Amino acid sequence: MTEVTQSDLTAEIAKLAAMDPLEYDQARKLAAECLGVRVGTLDDQVAGLRHASAKPREQGLAGILVDPTPWSAPVDGTDVLDAVVDALKRFMILSDCEARTVALWTMFAHVHDAADNSPILCIKSPEKRCGKSTLLSIVATLVPRHLPAASVSPAALFRSIEKYQPTFLIDEADTFLRAENEEMRGVLNSGFSRASAFILRCDGEDNDPRPFGTWCAKLIALIGNLPDTLEDRSLVVLLRRRLKHEPIERFTRKHHEELHVLRSKLARWAKDNVQRITGAEPALPAGLNDRVEDCWRPLLAIADAAGGQWPVVARRAALGISAGTEDDDKASAGVKLVTHIRSLFENANCGEFKSTELAKLLNENEQWEWGEYRGGKEITPRGVAKLLGRFKIKPRRGRLANSYHKADFEDAWKRYAPPPSDGCRGASSASSASADYLSENSPLDDRRAAQESSTISPVVELENRQKARKSAVSELAEDENGGTPARGYRNGHTHNAAADVELF
C-alpha cells in the first residue's frame, strides 16, 4: 500500500468536500479506507472544510459570532458603563438599577473567562409588547460572539457552546423551556459554575462517552417565570409595557454601527482590566443570600475595577434587583410553613401540637394561604408532613395521636427562617449599616409598624419588616433622576469597595 502524504491527504479531503452530499456518502467509506483514517474522522474533516469555505449567509451566521475589535486607545470604565446605561435608557423603559445591571452584565460577557460563576441575565415580562425583543437586540450589539436562538434543543445548546464559545441569547424561552424539559434545565444549570460546567454524552460512531463544556455567558428572555432552579442562578430584569407619555427612541438597524463603537470600547476596557477582575473578591452588601452573592460577585468586581460611582451604584443595583428574593410570593412553601409554625408555637406558648391540630390552626389563619393551599382546598395533616419532611421534621408517635414537637423545628428555624433580628450574612458592621439605612429611608407608617411590632405575633412582625425593607429597596431602585447619594458618600470622591459596602 502506497504511503499517503499529508499533502495528498489534504488534496483528497478537498475533493471530497467539493462533492455533492449524495456522491460523498457513496464514496466516504472507500475513501477513508484508502486514506487510512476512520470514517468519522474523515466526516469531521470534510464538514470542517465545507464550513470554512461556505459564505456567511450560507452558514446562516451573518453578523453573529463576531469577535469585536478593541478600541484603539484605553478607555475609562466609568465612562463606558455610563454610556451603556444611557444607550439602554434611550431605547427602553428601565429603572437605574435595571439599566446598571444590564450594563454590568454586558461588560461581564467580555470578561467571562475571568469569573468563577456565570449568572444568567433573565429578561422577562408579564405580557407581550414590553420591549423584550428590543432589549435583546441592544444587548446583541454590545456583547462578543453573540449567538441568538428563538428555540434550541439541549443537544444543539451544548454542542454550540462547545464549538463556538458564544454569548448565548435565548429568546421565547416560555415556548420550550417548560418544567418538564429537565434535560434543558440540567444543561443550563450546569453552566453556572466553571468547576462543574460540563455534561457527559455518548458521541461518534463508536458511541464513546465524552464531556461537553457548557461554560459561556447566557441571556434568557421569556414571558412569565423561569423554572426555580434557573431563576435562582439569574439576575432578573422585569420589563413593563411603555405608557404613551413615556418617550423612548425606536431602536433600528441604523443604531447598530453606533453601538458597535461602544462594543469596541467595552472590549478594550475588558482587555486592559481582565487581570484585575480575575480572582477578585469584592465586598458584598448585606441582604443577599448565598446564591445571589455568587451571581453578583463577578459584576461587583467589574464595578470596583471601573471605579468612580460604580462601586456604590452597583451595590445599590444588587439590593434593588435581588435583595429580599426569598420573601416574595415565590418563596418556598416549606420555608413559609416552618415560619408560620414558629408563630403558632410562640403564640400558644406550648411545646407540641397534634398533627390534626396543627393543620387546623394553619387553615384557620386567614392571612396565610394554607386554607386554599391546593386548588382552593385546605392543607391536610399529610400535606403538612410532606412539606416538613424536606427539613427532616417528622411527627412523633404517641399513644393516641402523632404530635410535632417544638424542639424538632429549632434547626430548620435557624437555617431557613431566622427572625429578622438575626440579620443577614456578612460583616456585622455592614449589616448594621444596612439596617440603619433602610430604616431611616423607610416610609413613616412602615417604621411605626416596625416599632409597634413587639406587641404582635412574630409572623406579622416579619411581614411588617419585610414591607419596610421592600419599600426602602424600591426607593433605591427608583433613583431615576440621580437622587441624593447614600449616607457617607460625597460626590466627586471615590471610596474603596470595603468602605462603600458599609453604606448598605
Buried (B, 14 or more C-beta within 10 A) or exposed (E): EEEEEEEEBEEBBEEBBEBEEEEBEEBBEEBBEEBEBBEBEBBEBBEEBBEEEEEEEEEEBEEBBBEBEBBEEEBBBBEBBBBBBEBBBEBBBBBBBBBBBBBBBBBBBBBBEBBEBBBBBBBBBEEEEBBBBBBBBBBBBBBBBBBBBBEBBBEEBBBBBBEBBBBBBBBBBBEBBEEEBEBBBBBBBBBBBBEEBBBEBEBEEEEEEEEBBBBBBBBBBBBEBBBEEBBBBBBBBBBBEBEEEEEBEEBEEEBBEEBBEBBBBBBBBBBBBBEBBEEBEBBBBBBBBEBBBBBBBBBBBBBBBBBBBBBBBBBBBBBBBBBBBBBEEEBBBBBBBBBBBBBBBEEEEEEBBBBBBBBEBBBEBEEBBBBEBEEEEBBBBEBBBEBBEBBEBEBEEEEEEBBBBBEBBEEBBEEBBEBBEEBBEBBEEBBEBBBEBBBEBBEEEBBEBBEEBEEEBBBBBBBBBBBBBBBBBEBBBEBEEEEEBBEEBEEEEBBEBBBBBBBB
